[in-house]
């Protein structure tokens, strides 16, 4: 290489590095942002706080994280325009589909779309008090299972995992709580025997350290029949070699447990693309600064994003993912299909409400679910629910 070529090459590298530095700093966040999350102490809340700390330090943007006990409470501030995003669980998917607690006249299908989702070393499962003597999920027959009012995500997850063990909700004793936090206090107080949570959630570690202890029955991928039963209730679950969390989980002490991305950072499709782009870009660029800030935060690595999952990405997030070099033609095709699904549901919802639906709550839900199924099947899409 001659001197002129070497100089030109050096300048080109320097320019590229400078451009990268500028790109990293070219993030414009408002002075304040509001995001909802699960209860204080949960992994989702802790991850959101860790991200907020970096946003404050690096971008002078105050991220207010609002804890909420159920899916309705987490989404209400977004719907009302008081929050811009949420660190949701799978309830965001149920809301987008307009099912369970969202199959009522005040909600219906919500056009919620992804920013980033955390896929880490943790699992999401029914954690069982060790003092129950339960070894497998089928052993939960007759036991007390915690559920949360207004939180179809938590409840459907519990039913899905019970199904793996060949059980239905009629085979167990359901105990209702007002929030995720209240349910886990119930676990500590011996009011229930099993409750849903991520293996890295603080409440699970509290149970482990308590006199009750914790055990996590496995859901091996080799049990095809069990997984088929689970997928009828939770098609979003996948078998996962879980290596972190309570119960002494590690790379050398792994368990086969169910999982899905959590937390799932999402916003309404109507949220300004530039805002979502900048929030998503900040989460991508600043990842090294917050990845060790809370258990599970490492799962937000842009390279770990599942681009063909059950929810579409927001157009602002797509722009950030393209800049990060991970977006593909296949991802775009899948995303377009999911956006079309949301549009189909929105049209079906509007048509259903124009047709003078019944005032009775149960009759309304039944009528909507029938209309929803018909619209999706007409569009060649699987109703799932």
One Martini backbone bead per residue (centre of mass of N, CA, C, O) as a GRO file, in nm:
protein
  385
    1UNK     BB    1   0.093   0.038   0.026
    2UNK     BB    2   0.073   0.354  -0.031
    3UNK     BB    3   0.067   0.659   0.113
    4UNK     BB    4  -0.198   0.764  -0.017
    5UNK     BB    5  -0.368   0.516   0.050
    6UNK     BB    6  -0.321   0.520   0.355
    7UNK     BB    7  -0.439   0.799   0.411
    8UNK     BB    8  -0.718   0.748   0.290
    9UNK     BB    9  -0.788   0.512   0.475
   10UNK     BB   10  -0.759   0.660   0.745
   11UNK     BB   11  -0.971   0.879   0.685
   12UNK     BB   12  -1.207   0.685   0.644
   13UNK     BB   13  -1.204   0.563   0.926
   14UNK     BB   14  -1.234   0.828   1.080
   15UNK     BB   15  -1.503   0.908   0.953
   16UNK     BB   16  -1.661   0.661   1.046
   17UNK     BB   17  -1.616   0.704   1.349
   18UNK     BB   18  -1.739   0.984   1.360
   19UNK     BB   19  -2.015   0.906   1.254
   20UNK     BB   20  -2.076   0.710   1.483
   21UNK     BB   21  -2.058   0.922   1.707
   22UNK     BB   22  -2.281   1.103   1.600
   23UNK     BB   23  -2.502   0.889   1.591
   24UNK     BB   24  -2.495   0.831   1.898
   25UNK     BB   25  -2.572   1.148   1.961
   26UNK     BB   26  -2.828   1.153   1.753
   27UNK     BB   27  -3.035   1.200   2.013
   28UNK     BB   28  -3.388   1.295   2.061
   29UNK     BB   29  -3.509   1.380   2.369
   30UNK     BB   30  -3.719   1.459   2.586
   31UNK     BB   31  -3.719   1.584   2.904
   32UNK     BB   32  -3.978   1.385   2.921
   33UNK     BB   33  -4.090   1.054   3.029
   34UNK     BB   34  -4.342   0.785   3.009
   35UNK     BB   35  -4.358   0.464   3.180
   36UNK     BB   36  -4.477   0.148   3.204
   37UNK     BB   37  -4.509  -0.123   3.457
   38UNK     BB   38  -4.451  -0.329   3.667
   39UNK     BB   39  -4.395  -0.381   3.964
   40UNK     BB   40  -4.209  -0.321   4.211
   41UNK     BB   41  -3.921  -0.544   4.165
   42UNK     BB   42  -3.940  -0.619   3.895
   43UNK     BB   43  -3.769  -0.676   3.611
   44UNK     BB   44  -3.915  -0.469   3.433
   45UNK     BB   45  -3.881  -0.226   3.618
   46UNK     BB   46  -3.569  -0.238   3.654
   47UNK     BB   47  -3.500  -0.201   3.353
   48UNK     BB   48  -3.637   0.072   3.311
   49UNK     BB   49  -3.464   0.220   3.522
   50UNK     BB   50  -3.188   0.168   3.391
   51UNK     BB   51  -3.256   0.323   3.132
   52UNK     BB   52  -3.329   0.595   3.269
   53UNK     BB   53  -3.050   0.656   3.385
   54UNK     BB   54  -2.913   0.689   3.107
   55UNK     BB   55  -3.096   0.908   2.988
   56UNK     BB   56  -3.015   1.117   3.199
   57UNK     BB   57  -2.700   1.114   3.166
   58UNK     BB   58  -2.693   1.137   2.832
   59UNK     BB   59  -2.995   1.303   2.752
   60UNK     BB   60  -3.160   1.466   2.965
   61UNK     BB   61  -3.392   1.240   3.037
   62UNK     BB   62  -3.687   1.187   3.210
   63UNK     BB   63  -3.781   0.870   3.336
   64UNK     BB   64  -4.101   0.766   3.413
   65UNK     BB   65  -4.195   0.493   3.625
   66UNK     BB   66  -4.502   0.312   3.622
   67UNK     BB   67  -4.653   0.117   3.836
   68UNK     BB   68  -4.853  -0.188   3.767
   69UNK     BB   69  -5.080  -0.462   3.842
   70UNK     BB   70  -5.201  -0.447   3.540
   71UNK     BB   71  -5.280  -0.424   3.210
   72UNK     BB   72  -5.483  -0.198   3.222
   73UNK     BB   73  -5.305  -0.005   3.398
   74UNK     BB   74  -5.067   0.006   3.188
   75UNK     BB   75  -5.247   0.118   2.931
   76UNK     BB   76  -5.416   0.367   3.013
   77UNK     BB   77  -5.194   0.594   2.987
   78UNK     BB   78  -5.156   0.553   2.682
   79UNK     BB   79  -5.449   0.594   2.585
   80UNK     BB   80  -5.451   0.894   2.734
   81UNK     BB   81  -5.149   1.029   2.686
   82UNK     BB   82  -4.951   0.993   2.963
   83UNK     BB   83  -4.794   0.780   2.790
   84UNK     BB   84  -4.555   0.632   2.553
   85UNK     BB   85  -4.487   0.361   2.715
   86UNK     BB   86  -4.420  -0.004   2.769
   87UNK     BB   87  -4.334  -0.268   3.002
   88UNK     BB   88  -4.447  -0.549   2.901
   89UNK     BB   89  -4.620  -0.823   2.858
   90UNK     BB   90  -4.835  -1.046   2.704
   91UNK     BB   91  -5.075  -0.842   2.726
   92UNK     BB   92  -5.013  -0.690   2.461
   93UNK     BB   93  -5.119  -0.917   2.280
   94UNK     BB   94  -5.409  -0.932   2.385
   95UNK     BB   95  -5.475  -0.639   2.316
   96UNK     BB   96  -5.422  -0.660   2.009
   97UNK     BB   97  -5.650  -0.898   1.988
   98UNK     BB   98  -5.906  -0.851   2.178
   99UNK     BB   99  -5.880  -1.024   2.450
  100UNK     BB  100  -6.036  -1.092   2.722
  101UNK     BB  101  -6.018  -0.796   2.891
  102UNK     BB  102  -6.044  -0.663   2.580
  103UNK     BB  103  -6.355  -0.780   2.533
  104UNK     BB  104  -6.461  -0.464   2.538
  105UNK     BB  105  -6.597  -0.148   2.486
  106UNK     BB  106  -6.328   0.003   2.611
  107UNK     BB  107  -6.135  -0.156   2.399
  108UNK     BB  108  -6.019  -0.381   2.232
  109UNK     BB  109  -5.817  -0.358   1.979
  110UNK     BB  110  -5.469  -0.281   2.003
  111UNK     BB  111  -5.217  -0.081   1.841
  112UNK     BB  112  -4.952  -0.254   1.925
  113UNK     BB  113  -4.591  -0.190   1.927
  114UNK     BB  114  -4.265  -0.247   1.887
  115UNK     BB  115  -3.929  -0.203   1.995
  116UNK     BB  116  -3.824  -0.391   2.241
  117UNK     BB  117  -3.704  -0.722   2.351
  118UNK     BB  118  -3.638  -0.952   2.613
  119UNK     BB  119  -3.386  -1.217   2.560
  120UNK     BB  120  -3.284  -1.428   2.799
  121UNK     BB  121  -3.192  -1.661   3.062
  122UNK     BB  122  -3.481  -1.667   3.134
  123UNK     BB  123  -3.786  -1.766   3.273
  124UNK     BB  124  -4.152  -1.841   3.240
  125UNK     BB  125  -4.331  -1.945   3.533
  126UNK     BB  126  -4.439  -2.172   3.764
  127UNK     BB  127  -4.391  -2.104   4.087
  128UNK     BB  128  -4.311  -2.326   4.357
  129UNK     BB  129  -4.356  -2.428   4.659
  130UNK     BB  130  -4.156  -2.651   4.823
  131UNK     BB  131  -4.361  -2.736   5.063
  132UNK     BB  132  -4.558  -2.909   4.866
  133UNK     BB  133  -4.390  -3.143   4.693
  134UNK     BB  134  -4.357  -3.057   4.409
  135UNK     BB  135  -4.228  -3.184   4.082
  136UNK     BB  136  -4.477  -3.162   3.893
  137UNK     BB  137  -4.744  -3.016   3.737
  138UNK     BB  138  -4.945  -3.250   3.803
  139UNK     BB  139  -4.914  -3.198   4.126
  140UNK     BB  140  -5.124  -2.939   4.134
  141UNK     BB  141  -5.353  -3.091   4.214
  142UNK     BB  142  -5.551  -2.899   4.442
  143UNK     BB  143  -5.405  -2.646   4.433
  144UNK     BB  144  -5.292  -2.313   4.481
  145UNK     BB  145  -5.363  -2.048   4.244
  146UNK     BB  146  -5.251  -1.755   4.125
  147UNK     BB  147  -5.446  -1.461   4.046
  148UNK     BB  148  -5.521  -1.163   3.840
  149UNK     BB  149  -5.708  -0.902   3.821
  150UNK     BB  150  -5.685  -0.782   3.496
  151UNK     BB  151  -5.457  -1.030   3.404
  152UNK     BB  152  -5.433  -1.230   3.139
  153UNK     BB  153  -5.137  -1.297   3.125
  154UNK     BB  154  -5.096  -1.441   3.392
  155UNK     BB  155  -5.337  -1.639   3.370
  156UNK     BB  156  -5.275  -1.775   3.095
  157UNK     BB  157  -5.002  -1.880   3.176
  158UNK     BB  158  -5.100  -2.067   3.398
  159UNK     BB  159  -5.290  -2.240   3.218
  160UNK     BB  160  -5.072  -2.335   3.019
  161UNK     BB  161  -4.893  -2.484   3.232
  162UNK     BB  162  -5.108  -2.671   3.335
  163UNK     BB  163  -5.152  -2.811   3.060
  164UNK     BB  164  -4.884  -2.954   3.053
  165UNK     BB  165  -4.995  -3.129   3.315
  166UNK     BB  166  -5.310  -3.190   3.245
  167UNK     BB  167  -5.452  -2.922   3.344
  168UNK     BB  168  -5.708  -2.732   3.484
  169UNK     BB  169  -5.881  -2.494   3.661
  170UNK     BB  170  -6.064  -2.732   3.786
  171UNK     BB  171  -5.801  -2.877   3.935
  172UNK     BB  172  -5.791  -2.610   4.097
  173UNK     BB  173  -5.725  -2.331   4.321
  174UNK     BB  174  -5.838  -2.016   4.282
  175UNK     BB  175  -5.659  -1.708   4.367
  176UNK     BB  176  -5.733  -1.380   4.418
  177UNK     BB  177  -5.579  -1.071   4.303
  178UNK     BB  178  -5.495  -0.725   4.249
  179UNK     BB  179  -5.184  -0.814   4.208
  180UNK     BB  180  -4.871  -0.919   4.168
  181UNK     BB  181  -4.767  -0.836   4.449
  182UNK     BB  182  -5.000  -0.967   4.612
  183UNK     BB  183  -4.952  -1.256   4.516
  184UNK     BB  184  -4.656  -1.276   4.637
  185UNK     BB  185  -4.743  -1.236   4.926
  186UNK     BB  186  -4.915  -1.493   4.925
  187UNK     BB  187  -4.678  -1.683   4.901
  188UNK     BB  188  -4.534  -1.601   5.169
  189UNK     BB  189  -4.826  -1.646   5.337
  190UNK     BB  190  -4.965  -1.918   5.242
  191UNK     BB  191  -5.215  -1.869   5.013
  192UNK     BB  192  -5.028  -2.009   4.800
  193UNK     BB  193  -4.842  -2.245   4.570
  194UNK     BB  194  -4.863  -2.074   4.289
  195UNK     BB  195  -4.676  -1.853   4.053
  196UNK     BB  196  -4.621  -1.621   3.820
  197UNK     BB  197  -4.282  -1.579   3.675
  198UNK     BB  198  -3.983  -1.475   3.659
  199UNK     BB  199  -3.678  -1.603   3.762
  200UNK     BB  200  -3.564  -1.284   3.817
  201UNK     BB  201  -3.758  -1.205   4.014
  202UNK     BB  202  -3.760  -1.079   4.329
  203UNK     BB  203  -3.997  -1.255   4.447
  204UNK     BB  204  -3.858  -1.530   4.399
  205UNK     BB  205  -3.619  -1.481   4.586
  206UNK     BB  206  -3.787  -1.445   4.838
  207UNK     BB  207  -3.902  -1.729   4.840
  208UNK     BB  208  -3.633  -1.880   4.852
  209UNK     BB  209  -3.555  -1.732   5.138
  210UNK     BB  210  -3.781  -1.865   5.256
  211UNK     BB  211  -3.931  -2.124   5.423
  212UNK     BB  212  -4.064  -2.239   5.156
  213UNK     BB  213  -3.946  -2.196   4.894
  214UNK     BB  214  -3.833  -2.319   4.560
  215UNK     BB  215  -3.983  -2.458   4.254
  216UNK     BB  216  -3.913  -2.580   3.900
  217UNK     BB  217  -4.077  -2.728   3.685
  218UNK     BB  218  -4.044  -2.896   3.396
  219UNK     BB  219  -4.052  -2.837   3.012
  220UNK     BB  220  -3.975  -3.045   2.798
  221UNK     BB  221  -3.935  -3.059   2.457
  222UNK     BB  222  -3.992  -3.375   2.437
  223UNK     BB  223  -4.288  -3.294   2.528
  224UNK     BB  224  -4.512  -3.269   2.288
  225UNK     BB  225  -4.789  -3.289   2.428
  226UNK     BB  226  -4.746  -3.067   2.637
  227UNK     BB  227  -4.690  -2.839   2.426
  228UNK     BB  228  -4.959  -2.860   2.278
  229UNK     BB  229  -5.128  -2.778   2.524
  230UNK     BB  230  -4.992  -2.504   2.577
  231UNK     BB  231  -5.041  -2.370   2.285
  232UNK     BB  232  -5.354  -2.336   2.322
  233UNK     BB  233  -5.287  -2.090   2.537
  234UNK     BB  234  -4.954  -2.035   2.449
  235UNK     BB  235  -4.812  -1.952   2.145
  236UNK     BB  236  -4.557  -1.771   2.268
  237UNK     BB  237  -4.414  -2.004   2.362
  238UNK     BB  238  -4.084  -2.148   2.450
  239UNK     BB  239  -3.831  -2.343   2.472
  240UNK     BB  240  -3.592  -2.317   2.757
  241UNK     BB  241  -3.266  -2.268   2.861
  242UNK     BB  242  -3.231  -2.205   3.194
  243UNK     BB  243  -2.958  -1.989   3.363
  244UNK     BB  244  -3.141  -1.782   3.542
  245UNK     BB  245  -3.198  -1.736   3.888
  246UNK     BB  246  -3.357  -1.894   4.090
  247UNK     BB  247  -3.251  -2.205   4.224
  248UNK     BB  248  -2.947  -2.204   4.106
  249UNK     BB  249  -2.921  -2.091   3.834
  250UNK     BB  250  -2.712  -2.199   3.552
  251UNK     BB  251  -2.498  -2.316   3.316
  252UNK     BB  252  -2.469  -2.587   3.516
  253UNK     BB  253  -2.794  -2.526   3.616
  254UNK     BB  254  -3.030  -2.614   3.416
  255UNK     BB  255  -3.362  -2.548   3.284
  256UNK     BB  256  -3.663  -2.657   3.138
  257UNK     BB  257  -3.842  -2.377   3.025
  258UNK     BB  258  -4.057  -2.144   2.975
  259UNK     BB  259  -4.083  -1.871   2.722
  260UNK     BB  260  -4.052  -1.510   2.669
  261UNK     BB  261  -4.042  -1.203   2.612
  262UNK     BB  262  -3.896  -0.995   2.888
  263UNK     BB  263  -3.963  -0.718   2.838
  264UNK     BB  264  -4.212  -0.534   2.633
  265UNK     BB  265  -4.151  -0.278   2.432
  266UNK     BB  266  -4.424  -0.042   2.382
  267UNK     BB  267  -4.656   0.111   2.141
  268UNK     BB  268  -4.843   0.298   1.970
  269UNK     BB  269  -4.887   0.348   1.636
  270UNK     BB  270  -4.959   0.667   1.687
  271UNK     BB  271  -4.693   0.721   1.765
  272UNK     BB  272  -4.431   0.899   1.708
  273UNK     BB  273  -4.177   0.802   1.512
  274UNK     BB  274  -3.945   0.980   1.625
  275UNK     BB  275  -3.973   0.896   1.918
  276UNK     BB  276  -3.938   0.588   1.883
  277UNK     BB  277  -3.670   0.603   1.742
  278UNK     BB  278  -3.510   0.742   1.977
  279UNK     BB  279  -3.566   0.536   2.197
  280UNK     BB  280  -3.458   0.288   2.046
  281UNK     BB  281  -3.178   0.398   1.984
  282UNK     BB  282  -3.093   0.439   2.275
  283UNK     BB  283  -3.119   0.138   2.355
  284UNK     BB  284  -2.902   0.046   2.151
  285UNK     BB  285  -2.656   0.239   2.204
  286UNK     BB  286  -2.678   0.211   2.542
  287UNK     BB  287  -2.650  -0.090   2.624
  288UNK     BB  288  -2.365  -0.100   2.774
  289UNK     BB  289  -2.481   0.087   3.021
  290UNK     BB  290  -2.747  -0.125   3.109
  291UNK     BB  291  -2.701  -0.445   3.094
  292UNK     BB  292  -2.603  -0.445   3.423
  293UNK     BB  293  -2.850  -0.291   3.582
  294UNK     BB  294  -3.029  -0.560   3.533
  295UNK     BB  295  -3.188  -0.836   3.533
  296UNK     BB  296  -3.221  -0.901   3.174
  297UNK     BB  297  -3.103  -0.655   3.006
  298UNK     BB  298  -2.928  -0.824   2.802
  299UNK     BB  299  -3.189  -0.902   2.618
  300UNK     BB  300  -3.168  -0.611   2.446
  301UNK     BB  301  -3.007  -0.701   2.238
  302UNK     BB  302  -3.031  -0.653   1.904
  303UNK     BB  303  -2.944  -0.960   1.832
  304UNK     BB  304  -3.208  -1.081   2.011
  305UNK     BB  305  -3.422  -1.020   1.822
  306UNK     BB  306  -3.756  -1.113   1.738
  307UNK     BB  307  -3.871  -1.069   1.399
  308UNK     BB  308  -4.108  -1.331   1.414
  309UNK     BB  309  -4.343  -1.269   1.591
  310UNK     BB  310  -4.670  -1.151   1.730
  311UNK     BB  311  -4.553  -0.855   1.685
  312UNK     BB  312  -4.514  -0.553   1.563
  313UNK     BB  313  -4.318  -0.301   1.452
  314UNK     BB  314  -4.248   0.007   1.474
  315UNK     BB  315  -4.148   0.237   1.248
  316UNK     BB  316  -3.935   0.364   1.436
  317UNK     BB  317  -3.793   0.094   1.506
  318UNK     BB  318  -3.721   0.004   1.223
  319UNK     BB  319  -3.522   0.231   1.168
  320UNK     BB  320  -3.326   0.149   1.398
  321UNK     BB  321  -3.278  -0.147   1.299
  322UNK     BB  322  -3.159  -0.072   1.029
  323UNK     BB  323  -2.915   0.091   1.142
  324UNK     BB  324  -2.815  -0.176   1.303
  325UNK     BB  325  -2.834  -0.427   1.082
  326UNK     BB  326  -3.104  -0.643   1.139
  327UNK     BB  327  -3.283  -0.591   0.916
  328UNK     BB  328  -3.507  -0.769   0.699
  329UNK     BB  329  -3.700  -0.887   0.451
  330UNK     BB  330  -3.845  -1.095   0.628
  331UNK     BB  331  -3.924  -0.897   0.852
  332UNK     BB  332  -4.098  -0.714   0.674
  333UNK     BB  333  -4.303  -0.924   0.585
  334UNK     BB  334  -4.400  -0.998   0.869
  335UNK     BB  335  -4.480  -0.711   0.955
  336UNK     BB  336  -4.694  -0.659   0.737
  337UNK     BB  337  -4.881  -0.886   0.832
  338UNK     BB  338  -4.929  -0.774   1.123
  339UNK     BB  339  -5.044  -0.503   1.039
  340UNK     BB  340  -5.282  -0.622   0.884
  341UNK     BB  341  -5.406  -0.757   1.129
  342UNK     BB  342  -5.462  -0.498   1.288
  343UNK     BB  343  -5.645  -0.373   1.069
  344UNK     BB  344  -5.855  -0.597   1.068
  345UNK     BB  345  -5.937  -0.562   1.367
  346UNK     BB  346  -6.021  -0.264   1.352
  347UNK     BB  347  -6.249  -0.304   1.145
  348UNK     BB  348  -6.411  -0.514   1.303
  349UNK     BB  349  -6.465  -0.331   1.547
  350UNK     BB  350  -6.614  -0.105   1.402
  351UNK     BB  351  -6.839  -0.282   1.279
  352UNK     BB  352  -6.948  -0.401   1.543
  353UNK     BB  353  -7.025  -0.117   1.677
  354UNK     BB  354  -7.232  -0.039   1.439
  355UNK     BB  355  -7.428  -0.312   1.506
  356UNK     BB  356  -7.553  -0.305   1.781
  357UNK     BB  357  -7.444  -0.420   2.040
  358UNK     BB  358  -7.459  -0.565   2.325
  359UNK     BB  359  -7.474  -0.460   2.661
  360UNK     BB  360  -7.391  -0.710   2.764
  361UNK     BB  361  -7.089  -0.821   2.851
  362UNK     BB  362  -7.095  -1.123   2.761
  363UNK     BB  363  -7.238  -1.078   2.487
  364UNK     BB  364  -7.030  -0.889   2.372
  365UNK     BB  365  -6.785  -1.079   2.379
  366UNK     BB  366  -6.909  -1.304   2.209
  367UNK     BB  367  -6.966  -1.132   1.956
  368UNK     BB  368  -6.678  -1.032   1.906
  369UNK     BB  369  -6.532  -1.307   1.877
  370UNK     BB  370  -6.695  -1.387   1.629
  371UNK     BB  371  -6.619  -1.145   1.450
  372UNK     BB  372  -6.316  -1.182   1.467
  373UNK     BB  373  -6.297  -1.463   1.344
  374UNK     BB  374  -6.432  -1.397   1.072
  375UNK     BB  375  -6.230  -1.177   0.977
  376UNK     BB  376  -5.969  -1.348   0.986
  377UNK     BB  377  -6.061  -1.580   0.802
  378UNK     BB  378  -6.124  -1.402   0.554
  379UNK     BB  379  -5.803  -1.308   0.559
  380UNK     BB  380  -5.634  -1.580   0.625
  381UNK     BB  381  -5.637  -1.597   0.947
  382UNK     BB  382  -5.552  -1.685   1.263
  383UNK     BB  383  -5.734  -1.652   1.555
  384UNK     BB  384  -5.639  -1.855   1.802
  385UNK     BB  385  -5.903  -1.759   1.998
   0.00000   0.00000   0.00000
